[in-house]
Amino acid sequence: MAIKKQIQELQKRREEVQMGGGEKAIEKQEAMGKMTARNRIHALVDKDSFQEYDMFVQHEARDFDMAKKILHGDGVVIGSGTISGQPVCIFAQDFTVAGGSLGLMHSRKIVKIMEHALKMKVPLIGINDSGGARIQEGVNSLAGYGEIFFRNTLNSGVIPQISVILGPCAGGAVYSPALTDFVFVVENISKMFITGPEVIKTVLGEEISMEDLGGARVHSEITGNAHFFATTEQNCFDQIKKLLSLIPANNDRRANRIQPKLPRKEYRIGEIVPDDPALPYDVRDVVRAVVDDSDFFEIQESWAANMVIGFGRMNGETCGFVCNQPLVLAGVLDVDSSDKAARFIRYCDAFNIPIITLVDLPGYLPGIDQEHAGVIRHGAKILYAYSEATVPKLTVIIRKAYGGGYIAMGSRHLRADFVFAWPTAEVAVMGPEGAANIIFKKEITEAENPEEMRKQKVKEYKEKFANPYVAASKGYIDTVIAPEETRNILLHAIEVSGEKAVSLPRKKHGIPPF
Amino acid sequence: MKESPKQDQNEVPELKKLVVQGDTFLTRYTKKYQQRKSWSKPDPKKVVSFIPGTIRQVLVRAGDTVAAADKLLVLEAMKMMNSIYSPINGKIRSVTVKEGDRIPKGTVMIEFD
């Protein structure tokens, strides 16, 4: 029977390709604490669900003796599978094959699976582990990157795009992850930079390790390029699965609703916030006190920590939380926190996820460095993002909402659907001390005892304006609620806004300040 | 499953003061905030490198009198020969670089009297 032989031949070919760069290269990969491309995919998807495509693709490079080289799969594995039963498209660069370098066919495979993901409207997961452009293929490899960036942009806002950095990702290669929605990094494994330590040493004479230049910590704490940090690849895959469970497969759908659960009892919402507005607390405890099962999935936890963003479920439905964090920099808005919140708001808006905003901030961070870093144009991003978003927008003012910070944080004026305030809320043009010093400047300086007068005027101002009732009297706040009423009123607001439909003026696209 | 890159989860950073619009708040500082650079007024009498690179030519010496827009140096950076011109009319007090020097950004190259 010829067919039997042919099947044996197929089996042999498959096995060859699945060995990637061969035993030695695999040993080397594993010695670096890294899994192989195929093992990574299998660790991520449901058991036996992965189907690989383009396994037999070969490069067509002829220069520099490349014709003699066989590069299995051209250094990348593509295919589809399911994660918790949900279909996903995946590519994983195979570092064991020519260092996962990106040549023309390698890029065509990636583009193929990206286009597939867009057509089928399923999430795309890209596992990056590559030495960079395949220099022997010259401008073809640059073309390959360009084609990938173009597809990343087309896919953006239609399907979730997830980048997993599990090895080097340097030079132009970094821009595909940068265009995607969520970037996952793993300690000691992920390395991302535009120019590496070698070049920096030659040009600048400065010595820095890859880890210190563009390791997982750097991108989680300093640059904000990464959204999720893990210490092992397996933990990273668990985080990806959790994220996928919370977001919809595409922009036509809503996230899967699961069985609702009550918040856990240890989070007592009435006991978290100190009376004194100068004292901090962890706003994440407030989120945990309102979300199902007190399960809050935070994003970019260690970067711009004065703003907290992440997903939690309300009555089984995924909501995006945007919160000032009084524990860090008093929860101020600044360059990074505005950028962080604005991008997340746009993500939620693109994927039909209601936005819940928790407000407690004294305003914008003062400083020459902030002004010179462009806090004006960066700060404007958050105004733009809130104004443009048409998903349900619910705002709870917990304590301080001063000045420009009040306007920016999901205010009625940027078309929040519901604005609630706790009795501790202070909606005012600025804090009592600052305001009294300006308004009563004359009385204070001319008083017999200026300090006594100042204290009295601050007290007067506090009594009159440091409360939610002035804003409520004008309808800027819909109602004042006790902290314990927060979850129920939010659940009601989400229910009421389930069929929300508003439209923006007709335009090709707006021009956000980025 | 959630992991964070913090070194020590048990270490509680102490609360510091932050003044915003006249009101004082107790809070934690971020690493970035603590490492922010302080600003100083640029000194027009100092010619400072705007990019890291290598000095390829030095066209003036201490004691020379130059006019604004006279060429002082050539600084090679990113495969480009950048001519550095005098910002002012004046007498050069010192030239602190020589041909072949590799210098970082922000290095004082020439000082005027």
HADDOCK unambig.tbl for C-alpha pairs under 7 A between the chains (distance, minus, plus):
assign (segid A and resid 203 and name CA) (segid B and resid 53 and name CA) 6.47 0.50 0.50
assign (segid A and resid 204 and name CA) (segid B and resid 52 and name CA) 6.00 0.50 0.50
assign (segid A and resid 204 and name CA) (segid B and resid 53 and name CA) 6.72 0.50 0.50
assign (segid A and resid 204 and name CA) (segid B and resid 103 and name CA) 6.95 0.50 0.50
assign (segid A and resid 204 and name CA) (segid B and resid 104 and name CA) 5.92 0.50 0.50
assign (segid A and resid 217 and name CA) (segid B and resid 5 and name CA) 5.98 0.50 0.50
assign (segid A and resid 229 and name CA) (segid B and resid 3 and name CA) 6.22 0.50 0.50
assign (segid A and resid 229 and name CA) (segid B and resid 4 and name CA) 6.08 0.50 0.50
assign (segid A and resid 229 and name CA) (segid B and resid 5 and name CA) 6.73 0.50 0.50
assign (segid A and resid 230 and name CA) (segid B and resid 3 and name CA) 5.57 0.50 0.50
assign (segid A and resid 235 and name CA) (segid B and resid 1 and name CA) 6.39 0.50 0.50
assign (segid A and resid 239 and name CA) (segid B and resid 1 and name CA) 6.95 0.50 0.50
assign (segid A and resid 278 and name CA) (segid B and resid 24 and name CA) 6.44 0.50 0.50
assign (segid A and resid 278 and name CA) (segid B and resid 25 and name CA) 4.30 0.50 0.50
assign (segid A and resid 278 and name CA) (segid B and resid 26 and name CA) 5.80 0.50 0.50
assign (segid A and resid 279 and name CA) (segid B and resid 25 and name CA) 6.43 0.50 0.50
assign (segid A and resid 279 and name CA) (segid B and resid 26 and name CA) 5.49 0.50 0.50
assign (segid A and resid 280 and name CA) (segid B and resid 26 and name CA) 6.27 0.50 0.50
assign (segid A and resid 280 and name CA) (segid B and resid 27 and name CA) 5.93 0.50 0.50
assign (segid A and resid 302 and name CA) (segid B and resid 4 and name CA) 6.98 0.50 0.50
assign (segid A and resid 326 and name CA) (segid B and resid 27 and name CA) 6.66 0.50 0.50
assign (segid A and resid 327 and name CA) (segid B and resid 27 and name CA) 5.14 0.50 0.50
assign (segid A and resid 327 and name CA) (segid B and resid 28 and name CA) 5.92 0.50 0.50
assign (segid A and resid 328 and name CA) (segid B and resid 27 and name CA) 5.44 0.50 0.50
assign (segid A and resid 328 and name CA) (segid B and resid 28 and name CA) 4.62 0.50 0.50
assign (segid A and resid 328 and name CA) (segid B and resid 29 and name CA) 6.00 0.50 0.50
assign (segid A and resid 328 and name CA) (segid B and resid 30 and name CA) 6.92 0.50 0.50
assign (segid A and resid 329 and name CA) (segid B and resid 18 and name CA) 6.91 0.50 0.50
assign (segid A and resid 329 and name CA) (segid B and resid 27 and name CA) 5.55 0.50 0.50
assign (segid A and resid 329 and name CA) (segid B and resid 28 and name CA) 5.66 0.50 0.50
assign (segid A and resid 329 and name CA) (segid B and resid 29 and name CA) 5.47 0.50 0.50
assign (segid A and resid 330 and name CA) (segid B and resid 25 and name CA) 6.27 0.50 0.50
assign (segid A and resid 330 and name CA) (segid B and resid 26 and name CA) 6.89 0.50 0.50
assign (segid A and resid 330 and name CA) (segid B and resid 27 and name CA) 5.28 0.50 0.50
assign (segid A and resid 362 and name CA) (segid B and resid 20 and name CA) 6.44 0.50 0.50
assign (segid A and resid 365 and name CA) (segid B and resid 20 and name CA) 6.83 0.50 0.50
assign (segid A and resid 366 and name CA) (segid B and resid 20 and name CA) 6.62 0.50 0.50
assign (segid A and resid 368 and name CA) (segid B and resid 39 and name CA) 6.96 0.50 0.50
assign (segid A and resid 369 and name CA) (segid B and resid 36 and name CA) 6.97 0.50 0.50
assign (segid A and resid 431 and name CA) (segid B and resid 23 and name CA) 5.95 0.50 0.50
assign (segid A and resid 433 and name CA) (segid B and resid 22 and name CA) 5.83 0.50 0.50
assign (segid A and resid 433 and name CA) (segid B and resid 23 and name CA) 5.47 0.50 0.50
assign (segid A and resid 434 and name CA) (segid B and resid 21 and name CA) 5.56 0.50 0.50
assign (segid A and resid 434 and name CA) (segid B and resid 22 and name CA) 4.20 0.50 0.50
assign (segid A and resid 434 and name CA) (segid B and resid 23 and name CA) 5.89 0.50 0.50
